Amino acid sequence: MISFTLLVLVSLLGYVCAAAVKDIRPLVIWHGLGDTYASPGMVQFQSEVKKMHPGIFVHSIYIDEDAKKDQRAGFYGKVNDQLDLVAAQLASVPELSRGFDAIGFSQGGQFLRAYVERGNSPPIFNLITFGSQHMGISDLPLCSAYDLLCQIARRAARGGVYSEWAQENLIQAQYFRDPTQLALYTLASSFLADINNEVLPPLNKTYAANLASLSNLVLAMFAEDRTVVPKESAWFGSEAPPEEEDSTVYSAQKPFSEQETQAQDKAIIPMHRQPIYTEDWIGLRTLDERGAITLATCPGEHMQITGCWEDLVGKWIGWTFD
Ligand SMILES: *[C@@H]1O[C@H](CO)[C@@H](O)[C@H](O)[C@H]1NC(C)=O
């Protein structure tokens, strides 16, 4: 009799614990450029999150299970195709079926935002993006001396970011937003101009409705970011276009000078003054007016998350389903 009672108690306890564990919303992460879904850094991040939120299920998005190919897919491929693949991948993971919170590192951030806008099934509740390029980049990221993949992609993109080939094959070209060639950008950009609803008209209202369905959007910018130009892209900021005369010049062969872009402090249009926000093209304003957008700052250079991840992951990840 005693042992039976004990058994009931033990199984009850087990059930209660399992229920509590099960009710933590899972987390999906998407790595950044040059990284892979299973790199030591990504593995460590996952284990830190699991220490902070015991029992949480974490899924690391991959384009290819082979780590080398997954890394390559950060440079080469078509973002829209990768997004279709990821949407299918997330829909196929049983643990994610009720929805999840998500963290996008660098370019993974704008890709997760696109996932939300284009379908969001299963849905994301809280989305945190670290140093992402929501308003694109106006310079290509500098590559380290030994990063051949990066160097080749950079050289190819410099040849013509808005060529059809680049827009089909070079990931960074697909979120390159040149303030001196905005008209060309809206015509040619196969990814960013679309998810930013800058291809007019008409707006894709689904994008706005889907993004506005997020519980929270947390945008983290790295204060000393010199990889993302401009760094304020993480907060939906972008470089102001140059004066009239320049912006009408269509110079596809515009010489590309790093010194030039780094020497000058370009004026930045902040999110609140962007038409994408003021005219609510993608639901940002709706979110903000609901108090659902948080602008966070991380000290340090691009993707140095040591100084800020704990606060953000502590606050926005590990919630339970209602
Ligand atoms: C808007 O986006 C949704 C989701 O990606 C898509 O199904 C739909 O066809 C788009 N509508 C237009 C008018 O492009």
The ligand as an ORCA input file, in Angstrom:
! r2SCAN-3c Opt
* xyz 0 1
  C       2.307     38.851    -49.479
  O       3.080     37.970    -48.718
  C       2.466     36.705    -48.500
  C       3.360     35.939    -47.552
  O       4.655     35.778    -48.080
  C       2.282     36.010    -49.836
  O       1.650     34.770    -49.615
  C       1.449     36.883    -50.736
  O       1.366     36.298    -52.011
  C       2.038     38.277    -50.849
  N       1.118     39.142    -51.566
  C       1.480     39.915    -52.573
  C       0.415     40.792    -53.140
  O       2.601     39.921    -53.009
*
